[in-house]
């Protein structure tokens, strides 16, 4: 029997395509002559004419030349720079359908990376927002200059062109106001702007963060050197134009790097931190502290974690990748003992302060990698009943997965921001752990990101 040959797609070739689903990055996915094609901006159910922009051995990328049949869920994006910016991927998809597609992304990941019977799993409907706009409490906009004008924004899709963003539709209005004001002041005072190519100039990035419940605002200027000309005038003008500001910080990053923050921070005015409230908990957020970007949905997410943990008041709980201790503190009233770890020393200091401020004496925090600290505790004879993990996009370290399988906590509550690595980790844990349920939560409306809380229970 003759093997059917796959016809190779050529660069710049145009062809018709029916979009079957959304990919993990929000692009439309279709098949042409058995080859998978990713098309940004295309939606499931649409019939489009596509031009191939990149051809890889196993897949191709394309751009829409024409939409022959439009999705009933396609809407006009409100943002004027939506197609250039790339910060959001789904503004052109109606919000209720975004929630359905995000659940489908979770299902696809499980089908691709596990042998579980996905139809038999309880994968709940995605928890969305009533108002899916202006929710982000922090912006980090690169600063540049073009034709004598100071710009601040994000680099365009697959390019190094800075897109000037004046009113970001997903940012809190106060962060937009702060960035615009600082941009105008830098222009007015003629303070030099950093140029990535020549590595000359001073101001690199404007970071603005607001406590959504407290209304407190922090502005951080990332500079290439410690010397900041006209510093005092700059500070006074920021206070005048943005009276909500409670903290102005300078962070020095002279390295050639894609990392935003350097190691040295100096408070120029006000406090070193701003206050934020989540439910009954108060947090101090310093410039480099990680904190969830959507506090409204964070409460929903953490309540799901608490329900999944099902604590009775006696359990030993690990809060892995704990950051400033938010998740552990959220469940502390129902736990016998909390232990958390994180690699960032400042976060652990903040976690200790946060626990002390709330009178939580049964929490212990340690600087270190989860995959190293947890086996050490196990050797000392301390074994958790519940492990809560909230890892970065790369998922759980292999050593940590081994440790969980050896220590055998009764429950693992896995908070994931990447369905692919979540599915791969579930595949490793599934011989000993059963997936009780999965709850997608939409932390970032208008983007392709989806957060998932998964309850894993030790098989008897």
C-alpha positions as CSV (number, residue, x, y, z in Angstrom):
1,X,0.0,0.0,0.0
2,X,1.4,3.4,-1.0
3,X,2.1,5.9,1.8
4,X,0.3,9.2,1.2
5,X,2.7,12.0,0.9
6,X,2.1,15.3,2.7
7,X,2.2,18.3,0.3
8,X,4.7,20.8,1.7
9,X,3.4,24.3,2.2
10,X,5.5,27.0,0.4
11,X,6.4,30.4,1.9
12,X,3.9,33.1,0.7
13,X,1.6,30.4,-0.7
14,X,-2.1,31.4,-0.3
15,X,-4.7,28.7,0.4
16,X,-8.2,28.3,2.0
17,X,-8.4,27.2,5.6
18,X,-11.2,26.3,8.0
19,X,-10.3,27.1,11.6
20,X,-10.9,24.2,14.0
21,X,-9.9,25.6,17.4
22,X,-7.8,28.2,19.3
23,X,-4.1,27.4,20.0
24,X,-2.5,28.0,23.4
25,X,-1.3,31.4,22.3
26,X,-4.8,32.5,21.1
27,X,-4.1,31.9,17.4
28,X,-6.6,30.1,15.1
29,X,-5.6,26.5,14.2
30,X,-6.5,24.8,10.9
31,X,-5.2,22.0,8.7
32,X,-4.1,22.3,5.1
33,X,-3.2,19.0,3.3
34,X,-2.8,17.4,6.8
35,X,-0.4,20.1,7.9
36,X,-1.2,22.2,11.0
37,X,-1.3,26.0,10.3
38,X,-1.4,28.7,13.1
39,X,-3.2,31.9,12.1
40,X,-3.2,34.9,14.6
41,X,-6.5,36.7,14.6
42,X,-8.5,33.8,13.1
43,X,-11.4,32.3,15.2
44,X,-12.9,28.7,15.4
45,X,-15.5,28.1,12.8
46,X,-14.1,30.7,10.4
47,X,-13.3,30.0,6.7
48,X,-10.3,32.2,5.8
49,X,-7.8,32.6,3.0
50,X,-4.3,32.5,4.4
51,X,-0.9,33.5,3.2
52,X,2.0,31.3,4.7
53,X,4.4,33.7,6.5
54,X,6.7,31.0,8.1
55,X,7.1,27.3,7.3
56,X,8.6,24.9,9.9
57,X,9.2,21.2,9.5
58,X,6.0,20.2,11.4
59,X,3.8,23.2,11.1
60,X,3.3,26.6,9.3
61,X,2.3,30.1,10.3
62,X,0.1,32.3,8.3
63,X,-1.8,35.6,8.1
64,X,-5.3,36.3,7.1
65,X,-5.8,37.6,3.6
66,X,-9.5,37.4,3.6
67,X,-12.3,36.1,5.9
68,X,-14.8,34.2,3.7
69,X,-17.1,33.1,6.6
70,X,-16.9,35.1,9.8
71,X,-17.5,33.7,13.3
72,X,-20.7,34.9,15.0
73,X,-18.5,35.7,18.1
74,X,-16.2,38.1,16.2
75,X,-16.3,41.6,17.6
76,X,-14.6,44.9,17.0
77,X,-11.6,45.3,19.4
78,X,-11.9,48.6,21.3
79,X,-8.1,49.2,21.5
80,X,-6.6,51.3,18.7
81,X,-3.3,49.6,18.8
82,X,-4.6,46.0,19.4
83,X,-3.3,44.5,16.2
84,X,0.2,46.0,16.6
85,X,0.8,45.7,20.3
86,X,0.4,42.0,20.9
87,X,-0.3,42.4,24.7
88,X,-3.8,41.1,24.2
89,X,-4.7,38.3,21.8
90,X,-8.5,37.9,22.1
91,X,-10.1,41.4,22.0
92,X,-11.7,40.4,18.7
93,X,-13.6,37.5,20.4
94,X,-16.8,38.1,22.4
95,X,-16.1,37.6,26.1
96,X,-18.5,34.7,26.9
97,X,-16.9,32.8,24.0
98,X,-13.4,33.6,25.3
99,X,-14.3,31.7,28.5
100,X,-15.5,28.7,26.6
101,X,-12.4,28.6,24.4
102,X,-10.1,28.9,27.5
103,X,-11.7,25.7,28.9
104,X,-11.1,24.1,25.5
105,X,-7.4,25.0,25.7
106,X,-7.2,23.1,29.0
107,X,-8.9,20.1,27.4
108,X,-6.6,20.2,24.4
109,X,-3.5,20.2,26.7
110,X,-4.7,17.1,28.6
111,X,-5.5,15.3,25.3
112,X,-2.0,16.1,24.0
113,X,0.1,15.4,27.0
114,X,-1.8,12.7,29.1
115,X,-3.4,9.4,28.6
116,X,-6.3,10.3,30.9
117,X,-9.9,9.8,29.6
118,X,-10.6,13.6,29.4
119,X,-14.4,13.0,28.9
120,X,-14.5,11.3,32.3
121,X,-12.8,14.3,34.1
122,X,-14.7,17.1,35.8
123,X,-13.5,20.2,34.0
124,X,-15.6,23.1,35.1
125,X,-16.8,26.1,33.2
126,X,-14.3,29.0,33.3
127,X,-14.9,31.6,36.1
128,X,-15.0,35.0,34.3
129,X,-15.3,38.6,35.2
130,X,-18.4,40.8,35.1
131,X,-16.3,43.6,33.7
132,X,-13.3,42.2,31.8
133,X,-11.6,45.6,31.3
134,X,-9.2,47.9,33.3
135,X,-8.4,45.1,35.7
136,X,-4.6,45.0,35.7
137,X,-3.0,46.7,38.8
138,X,0.5,47.0,37.3
139,X,2.0,48.2,34.1
140,X,5.6,47.9,32.9
141,X,6.1,50.1,29.8
142,X,9.4,50.4,28.0
143,X,10.4,54.0,27.3
144,X,11.8,55.1,24.0
145,X,11.9,58.2,21.8
146,X,11.0,58.8,18.2
147,X,11.2,62.1,16.3
148,X,11.9,63.9,19.6
149,X,8.8,62.5,21.3
150,X,9.0,60.3,24.5
151,X,7.1,57.1,24.0
152,X,6.1,54.4,26.5
153,X,4.6,51.1,25.7
154,X,5.3,47.5,24.6
155,X,7.3,46.1,21.7
156,X,5.2,45.1,18.8
157,X,4.5,41.4,17.8
158,X,7.7,39.7,16.7
159,X,9.5,43.1,16.4
160,X,11.6,45.6,18.3
161,X,9.3,48.5,17.3
162,X,8.0,50.2,20.4
163,X,4.3,50.7,20.3
164,X,3.2,53.9,22.1
165,X,0.3,53.0,24.4
166,X,-1.7,55.9,25.8
167,X,-4.7,54.3,27.4
168,X,-4.3,50.5,27.7
169,X,-7.8,49.0,27.8
170,X,-6.9,46.3,30.3
171,X,-4.9,48.5,32.7
172,X,-6.4,50.2,35.8
173,X,-7.0,53.9,34.9
174,X,-4.7,55.1,37.6
175,X,-1.7,53.2,36.1
176,X,-2.5,54.7,32.7
177,X,-2.7,58.2,34.2
178,X,0.6,57.7,36.0
179,X,2.5,56.5,32.9
180,X,1.2,59.3,30.7
181,X,2.1,61.9,33.4
182,X,5.7,60.6,33.8
183,X,6.1,60.4,30.0
184,X,5.1,64.1,29.7
185,X,7.4,65.2,32.6
186,X,10.4,63.3,31.1
187,X,9.7,65.2,27.8
188,X,9.3,68.5,29.5
189,X,12.5,68.2,31.6
190,X,14.4,66.7,28.6
191,X,15.7,63.8,30.7
192,X,17.6,61.4,28.5
193,X,15.9,58.2,27.4
194,X,17.7,54.9,27.2
195,X,18.5,53.6,23.7
196,X,18.8,49.8,23.6
197,X,21.0,49.8,20.5
198,X,23.6,52.3,21.6
199,X,23.1,51.5,25.3
200,X,23.2,55.3,26.0
201,X,20.6,57.3,27.9
202,X,19.1,56.9,31.4
203,X,15.3,56.1,31.7
204,X,14.5,52.6,30.5
205,X,11.1,51.6,31.9
206,X,8.1,53.2,33.8
207,X,6.4,50.8,36.2
208,X,3.1,51.8,37.8
209,X,1.3,49.7,40.4
210,X,-2.0,50.6,42.2
211,X,-3.6,49.0,45.2
212,X,-7.0,48.5,43.7
213,X,-8.7,48.3,47.1
214,X,-6.6,51.1,48.8
215,X,-6.2,53.4,45.8
216,X,-2.5,53.8,46.7
217,X,-0.1,54.2,43.8
218,X,3.6,53.4,43.3
219,X,5.7,54.6,40.4
220,X,9.1,53.0,39.7
221,X,11.6,54.5,37.2
222,X,14.0,51.9,36.0
223,X,17.3,53.7,35.0
224,X,20.5,52.5,33.4
225,X,22.6,54.4,36.1
226,X,22.2,55.6,39.7
227,X,22.7,59.3,38.7
228,X,19.3,60.7,37.7
229,X,19.5,64.3,36.5
230,X,16.8,66.8,37.7
231,X,15.7,64.1,40.2
232,X,14.1,66.6,42.7
233,X,12.2,68.5,40.1
234,X,11.0,65.2,38.5
235,X,9.7,64.0,41.9
236,X,7.9,67.3,42.6
237,X,6.2,67.3,39.2
238,X,5.1,63.7,39.6
239,X,3.5,64.5,43.0
240,X,1.8,67.6,41.5
241,X,0.4,65.8,38.4
242,X,-0.4,62.4,40.1
243,X,-1.4,63.3,43.7
244,X,-2.5,59.7,44.3
245,X,1.2,58.6,44.4
246,X,2.4,57.2,47.8
247,X,5.7,55.8,46.7
248,X,8.3,56.9,44.1
249,X,11.2,54.5,43.6
250,X,14.2,54.4,41.3
251,X,15.5,51.0,40.4
252,X,19.0,50.7,38.7
253,X,19.5,48.2,35.9
254,X,22.6,48.9,33.8
255,X,22.7,45.4,32.4
256,X,22.1,44.4,28.8
257,X,19.2,42.1,29.6
258,X,15.5,41.5,29.0
259,X,14.9,41.5,32.7
260,X,13.0,44.7,33.8
261,X,14.4,45.1,37.3
262,X,18.0,45.4,38.5
263,X,19.2,44.6,42.1
264,X,19.4,48.1,43.5
265,X,16.3,50.1,44.5
266,X,16.2,53.6,46.0
267,X,13.1,55.2,47.4
268,X,12.9,58.8,46.1
269,X,9.7,59.9,47.8
270,X,7.2,58.5,50.3
271,X,7.1,54.9,51.4
272,X,9.1,51.9,50.2
273,X,5.8,50.1,49.5
274,X,2.1,50.5,48.9
275,X,-0.7,48.7,50.7
276,X,-3.2,46.3,49.1
277,X,-6.1,44.4,50.5
278,X,-7.3,40.9,49.5
279,X,-10.4,39.9,51.4
280,X,-9.4,40.2,55.1
281,X,-5.7,40.3,54.4
282,X,-3.4,43.4,54.0
283,X,-0.2,43.3,52.0
284,X,2.8,45.6,51.7
285,X,4.0,45.6,48.1
286,X,7.5,46.8,47.5
287,X,8.8,47.6,44.0
288,X,10.1,44.1,43.1
289,X,7.5,42.1,45.0
290,X,5.4,39.7,42.9
291,X,1.7,40.1,43.4
292,X,-1.2,38.9,41.3
293,X,-2.1,41.4,38.6
294,X,-5.9,40.9,38.9
295,X,-6.9,41.2,42.5
296,X,-10.7,40.7,41.9
297,X,-10.1,37.3,40.2
298,X,-7.3,36.5,42.7
299,X,-9.9,36.3,45.4
300,X,-12.0,33.8,43.3
301,X,-8.8,31.8,42.5
302,X,-7.7,31.6,46.1
303,X,-11.2,30.6,47.3
304,X,-11.1,27.8,44.8
305,X,-7.7,26.8,46.3
306,X,-9.1,26.9,49.8
307,X,-12.1,24.8,48.8
308,X,-9.9,22.3,47.0
309,X,-7.5,21.9,50.0
310,X,-10.6,21.1,52.2
311,X,-8.6,21.8,55.5
312,X,-10.0,20.9,58.9
313,X,-7.6,22.8,61.2
314,X,-5.0,20.1,61.8
315,X,-3.2,19.6,58.4
316,X,0.4,20.4,57.7
317,X,0.4,22.5,54.5
318,X,3.3,23.4,52.1
319,X,2.8,26.6,50.1
320,X,5.4,26.1,47.4
321,X,6.6,29.0,45.2
322,X,5.0,31.1,48.0
323,X,6.0,34.6,46.9
324,X,4.8,37.0,49.6
325,X,2.8,34.2,51.2
326,X,-0.6,35.1,49.8
327,X,-2.0,31.6,49.2
328,X,-0.7,30.2,52.5
329,X,-2.1,33.1,54.5
330,X,-5.4,32.7,52.7
331,X,-5.8,29.1,53.9
332,X,-4.0,29.6,57.3
333,X,-7.1,29.9,59.5
334,X,-8.0,26.3,58.5
335,X,-4.4,24.8,58.7
336,X,-2.4,23.3,61.5
337,X,0.9,24.5,60.1
338,X,2.0,26.4,57.0
339,X,5.5,26.1,55.5
340,X,6.4,28.2,52.4
341,X,9.5,28.6,50.3
342,X,10.6,30.9,47.5
343,X,13.9,31.7,45.8
344,X,13.5,35.5,46.1
345,X,14.8,36.6,49.5
346,X,12.7,39.9,49.6
347,X,9.5,37.9,49.0
348,X,10.3,35.6,51.9
349,X,11.0,38.7,54.1
350,X,7.6,40.1,53.0
351,X,5.9,36.7,53.7
352,X,7.3,36.7,57.2
353,X,6.1,40.3,57.8
354,X,2.7,39.6,56.3
355,X,2.2,36.5,58.6
356,X,3.3,38.6,61.6
357,X,1.0,41.5,60.7
358,X,-2.0,39.1,60.7
359,X,-1.0,37.3,63.9
360,X,-0.4,34.1,62.1
361,X,2.2,32.3,64.3
362,X,1.9,28.8,62.7
363,X,3.6,29.8,59.4
364,X,7.3,29.3,58.6
365,X,9.1,30.6,55.5
366,X,12.5,29.7,54.0
367,X,14.5,31.0,51.1
368,X,15.3,28.2,48.6
369,X,14.1,26.1,45.7
370,X,11.0,24.0,46.5
371,X,12.6,20.9,45.0
372,X,15.5,21.3,47.5
373,X,13.7,22.5,50.6
374,X,10.9,20.0,50.6
375,X,13.1,16.8,50.5
376,X,15.2,18.4,53.4
377,X,12.0,18.8,55.5
378,X,11.0,15.2,54.6
379,X,14.4,14.0,55.8
380,X,13.9,15.9,59.1
381,X,10.6,13.9,59.5
382,X,8.2,16.7,58.5
383,X,5.8,15.5,56.0
384,X,2.9,17.6,54.7
385,X,-0.7,16.5,54.3
386,X,-1.5,19.0,51.6
387,X,0.9,20.6,49.1
388,X,-0.2,23.7,47.3
389,X,1.9,24.6,44.2
390,X,1.7,27.8,42.1
391,X,4.8,27.4,39.9
392,X,6.0,29.6,37.0
393,X,5.0,28.8,33.4
394,X,7.7,26.1,33.2
395,X,5.7,24.0,35.6
396,X,7.1,21.8,38.4
397,X,10.7,20.8,38.7
398,X,11.3,17.1,38.0
399,X,12.9,16.7,41.4
400,X,9.8,18.2,43.1
401,X,7.5,15.8,41.2
402,X,9.7,12.9,42.5
403,X,9.6,14.3,46.0
404,X,5.7,14.6,45.9
405,X,5.5,11.0,44.7
406,X,7.9,9.9,47.5
407,X,6.3,12.0,50.3
408,X,2.8,11.2,49.2
409,X,0.7,14.1,50.6
410,X,-3.0,13.2,50.7
411,X,-3.8,16.2,48.4
412,X,-2.0,18.3,45.9
413,X,-3.6,21.6,44.9
414,X,-2.0,22.7,41.7
415,X,-2.5,26.4,40.6
416,X,-1.2,26.6,37.0
417,X,-0.8,29.5,34.6
418,X,0.2,27.2,31.7
419,X,-2.2,24.3,30.7
420,X,0.6,22.5,28.7
421,X,3.0,22.2,31.6
422,X,0.1,21.4,34.0
423,X,-0.9,18.5,31.8
424,X,2.7,17.2,31.6
425,X,3.0,17.3,35.4
426,X,-0.4,15.6,35.8
427,X,0.8,12.8,33.5
428,X,3.8,12.3,35.9
429,X,1.6,12.3,39.0
430,X,-1.4,10.4,37.6
431,X,-0.1,6.9,38.5
432,X,-0.5,7.8,42.2
433,X,-2.9,10.8,42.1
434,X,-6.4,11.0,40.8
435,X,-7.7,14.3,39.2
436,X,-10.7,15.2,41.3
437,X,-11.6,18.3,39.3
438,X,-10.2,21.2,37.3
439,X,-11.4,24.7,37.7
440,X,-10.3,27.3,35.0
441,X,-10.2,30.9,36.2
442,X,-9.9,33.8,33.8
443,X,-7.2,36.0,35.4
444,X,-6.4,37.8,32.1
445,X,-9.4,38.6,30.0
446,X,-8.7,39.6,26.4
447,X,-5.6,37.4,26.4
448,X,-5.0,33.7,25.7
449,X,-3.9,33.0,29.2
450,X,-5.9,30.8,31.5
451,X,-5.2,29.9,35.1
452,X,-6.4,26.5,36.4
453,X,-6.9,25.1,39.9
454,X,-6.6,21.3,39.9
455,X,-7.4,19.1,42.9
456,X,-5.3,15.9,42.9
457,X,-6.0,13.2,45.5
458,X,-3.7,10.3,46.5
459,X,-5.1,7.0,45.3
460,X,-5.7,4.5,48.0
